[in-house]
Amino acid sequence: MFLNEKPSVFPLFPYCISSSVKKKHTTSNLSTHGNHFQNMKHLSLLVLVLFFATNSSSQTRVIVDTDIDSDVDDVAALAMLHNLVSNKEIILSGIIVTSDDPFAPVCVNAVNTYFERKNIPIGFNKKQPALKNHSKYTRQISEEFPHQLTSYKNAFENVDLYRKLLSSSPDGSVVIVTLGHLTSMQDLLQSKGDRYSPLNGKDLVEKKAVRWICMGGMYPSGKEANFYRPDPLSTVYCVKEWLKPVIFCGWEAGNKIISGGQEIKTVLSVESPVYRAFELYNNFAGRPSWDQLAILLLKSDFEKYFDIISDGFNQVEADGSNKWITGAKGNHSYIRIKPGIDPGIIAQLINNMTKKVK
């Protein structure tokens, strides 16, 4: 079963009931002990079904929005998401690709295919006026590794996929993780009712999302690429209009944690597209872990490594620069590495989470 498919739990209930009814009419000559055994067997099956249904519904549903093209940290973040899925910590509902690189969505599908989840739906803005391949790895990964998605033209439209995934999720169950600029999220928030839901984008998010994890900005202040390039006004809009809790992962936190160096060569198989991406990007010279920190916040024990600063709000200017304004606690917060925590320990955790779980 792929994670974009609904668990086949409820169809089992009619099966159990119809089997029970059939037994009642065809086994009247069995002993009381036999009837008791059959009833216990049906009850046990029902308990198992309920257990798996509860276990599935308790996992966090995640939609990740990535600009996978310019930097390699997006590839590592995607691998970490698959690690969390394999360990049953999250359900990866879908992937939004906010990029103008036509090979980016196919590259994502190649990574998903390697991790045996080729059917995870992928969105892309196919209406962009101009596309260009500017990545050091997206085209190569698309050409060298198996994939099911043959072209960006076969992906979902970003807003359609956002709305489809949100509308089919339980209320208050979805975490949206953004790893790049916020154009697609702005399009979602500004969207109108459609075949998936009569709700507009803001109301749909308010109903279905539980929080937003955003890699972007600098804290307490600065100017960071995801916020100002290429669409700073989408940052201003989303930070202002998002009303649920949001945690910002700033440039300064990820910049201290260097992962993807020589150590990751001992972790990854040479057959992994993640290995190949790091090889193509800088030949395992190491790279700050900006996007990977946002994925770590999906783990239940992330506060072992990070403090959450919530005494104020994030103010974003029209040029994409931002500043933390200290004041009353609201829905904004940002992370800071805990004093005494060795960044190398976090880097090791990140590297280990990029490998395929067997």
Disulfide bonds with the S-S distance in Angstrom:
none
